[in-house]
Amino acid sequence: MNWTNPFLDEFGDKLREECGVFGAINASDASAATALGLHALQHRGQEAAGITSYDGTEFYSRRGLGHVAENFSSQEAIAELPGHMSAGHVRYSTTGGAGLRNVQPLYADLASGGFAVAHNGNISNAQKLRNELVQHGAIFQSTSDTEVIIHLVATSRYPTMVDRLVDALRLVEGAYALVVMTPEGMIACRDPLGIRPLVMGKMGDAIVFASETVAFDVVGAEFTREVDPGELIRVDFDGKVETLRPFGNHSARPCIFEHVYFSRPDSMFAGHTVYEARKAIGQQLAIESPVDADLVVPVPDSGVPAAIGYAQQSGVPFELGIIRSHYVGRTFIQPSDTARHSGVKRKHNANRGLVEGKRIVLIDDSIVRGTTSMKIVEMMREAGASEVHFRVASPPTAHSCFYGVDTPEREKLLAARMDVEPMRDYIKADSLAFVSIDGLYRAVGADHRDNSCPQFCDACFTGDYPTSLTDLNAKNSDDAQLSFADHKAA
């Protein structure tokens, strides 16, 4: 959602999906449904939330920092958002990106009328487009890449709003799942590779869109289907649904990390339940990396389904050897290692009576910087575990994501700096193993990874980015030129 460098959470070792979107049209209580849908998507963004509605005459917006419940749980808040069409957004902020001016949906009065957009993803040539727009007189009100879309729509010369949006999106690179509101109705669309998720449902006479199917369960909507990669769906106030595919046919590359971590386990993604996919990943881990042990222990909560799968496949008992506190309020990044380490202990505590004297297999979804993994291994040893074996339900995360996921710079990723054995030594485990890339693909329904045309976006594991990265390449070129100039000056 921003082209500035994202910061990590206070524990320093989790990737974060930066946004979730929800939209409803022809709903009697559109904003109330949107608020409920955003509650279900809260895990996708916990630092700000916004809702924009339309009553047939005017657009109304309410945005705030904090959780959905802090901003949209009262009748008074919903009453400020009248109308039968509404779109909402939850987000994580990034460095330089906090503050109300970046909270979505973003809204603008265009020559053709109001235009509101909620965006999940990241535009990888946003800085280039922004520079070009500013040179032609555009004035930006936020630092969000999403505002680039608004300016491109505003300056398009096509006659209809749909054509202007298509014209704008032809110029952008990267990943996007959009819910757009105009005086004519709602438009939902997904990037040509389908990197970021978007689903469609029906709630009585209303059409609803969301980042995950779990939002439909909460509002009482029926899941219809996924919005296809490259598809644009327009819904008007008469209930007419029109679908367009203006970007040609491309091989889909949905983000495989939705299966691993981002989506809630009770959601459907890419034709599979997320829970079953995570169990299958754990089973694959047990096949590929068995170990003699007494207990399989998940790192809660994200490691639980994979740990169940590992235990079922291996025959080693599953136990809750780590208890998570669900009452630890999330805080902003703590810069010192001491603060991060104390944060881990506030969030997780060893179940000493269970793990003491036992050989433990710890299961987690990923290792990013290694901070949390190291402290949890240490916690297990302090609780008396005789052996601690670490198993990871994803391949090593060795590359940054530029498609709307919060990852640190590559040099801060543990797997970018170390092979598996040095990583094992770093986190002080007795053994360390990751699921293979082909094993991950098998767990989510493919025979193997098709290296000539991968079925998912797995760039964080492989470095195989499915789109151009214009802004990154320009930055690297500028850095190289500065480095060369500094070298010559020296």
Helices and strands as residue ranges (DSSP letters): E 16-17, E 19-25, H 30-40, G 42-44, E 48-54, E 59-65, H 68-72, H 75-79, E 85-91, G 100-102, E 106-110, E 113-123, H 126-135, H 146-155, H 161-169, E 174-182, E 185-190, E 199-203, E 206-210, H 214-219, E 222-226, E 232-236, E 241-244, H 257-257, I 258-262, E 268-269, E 272-273, H 274-288, E 295-298, H 304-314, E 322-324, H 337-347, E 348-350, H 352-355, E 359-364, H 371-382, E 387-392, E 405-406, G 410-412, H 414-417, H 420-427, E 431-434, H 437-443, H 459-462, H 470-489
